[in-house]
Amino acid sequence: MSISQLQVQDTYVWGLVEGVCAKISCKFPEATFDIGVHPTHRGAIIDAHVPTDDDLLNW
């Protein structure tokens, strides 16, 4: 499993991004999952996306 975060130049903004935003990717033999966390006023929304062959056609 790997975790990647956005990179910004401003250290204050970077601290905020580091605290609330992350993208988690999990690779299994059958599938890859990309999970995005979006902060909201009541917590966070977690979106899971499984890339398919259709995604490759949209690039």
Buried (B, 14 or more C-beta within 10 A) or exposed (E): EEEEEEEEEEEEEBEEBEEEBBBBEEEEEEEEBEBBEEEEEEEEEEEEEEEEEEEEEEE
